[in-house]
Amino acid sequence: MPAPRVPPSAPPPPPPRSPTRQGPAALDPEKTPSHPKVALQQPSHKKASLKSTKLFRHFRSVFRSFPIISPACKIPVLLHNSRLNDVHIHGGTRMTGTLFGHRKGRVSLAIQESPRCFPIFLLELAIPTSKLLQELGLGLVRIALECEKRPEEKIKLMDEPIWNLYCNGRKMGYAVKREANAEDLNVMQMLHAVSMGAGVLPSEAIDLPDGELTYMRAHFQRVIGSKDSETYYMMNPDSNTGTELSIFFVRI
């Protein structure tokens, strides 16, 4: 008697597939909520077109740049006069300046043509963030950056790599020019819609050993005195109230 036929068994289930990579876009930290995609614009590097304008700025700003040679001089106090304040607000070239840093770290200064542009230059200052916040609370801050003139080297003022740093007449160490890194560009991108203001930037990190990341952004008037002097005056919406901040670059 023939043996009964056994129906073929079902094929074994396929082995579980290992998870596939999601591609570089899913792993790109710049596309996570804490690192938005950087979409800043390149600065235009436009030059002034009228020589008379340059001559006028040079004549006007020579008196503003001179007090840096002697930090004890009281002449810069005159900038608080309402008439002089109106003059310096309506002249020069308007730029965007941002001071930012962790509360327990040091401050960085970024200058942009507009909030949506890459920084024209970026300096890391030796001033602790907590100290600068304290000085800003007093209402008057003058930051002077000085470097030595080297006639044998033809270098633009804002391309100088290192500066002696003074804050309200006191030596505070050095300032170093550096290239913007990923964290700097992340800050600029988060603030691309902010014209002026101050506050704390959000972070997904729970443990922040250097404290919160604070910032202060404002419009600055850029006044070029000569190839060896340049000044940035913070522009307040209310000409006679708020913090007065001036940043002087001078090569001596």
Secondary structure as UniProt FT lines:
FT   HELIX           24..27
FT   HELIX           29..31
FT   TURN            33..34
FT   HELIX           51..65
FT   HELIX           66..69
FT   TURN            71..72
FT   HELIX           75..80
FT   HELIX           82..90
FT   STRAND          93..102
FT   TURN            103..104
FT   STRAND          106..112
FT   TURN            115..116
FT   STRAND          121..128
FT   HELIX           129..137
FT   TURN            138..139
FT   STRAND          140..147
FT   TURN            151..152
FT   HELIX           157..159
FT   STRAND          162..167
FT   TURN            168..169
FT   STRAND          170..177
FT   HELIX           182..190
FT   TURN            191..193
FT   STRAND          197..201
FT   TURN            209..210
FT   STRAND          213..226
FT   TURN            227..228
FT   STRAND          229..235
FT   TURN            239..240
FT   STRAND          244..251
//
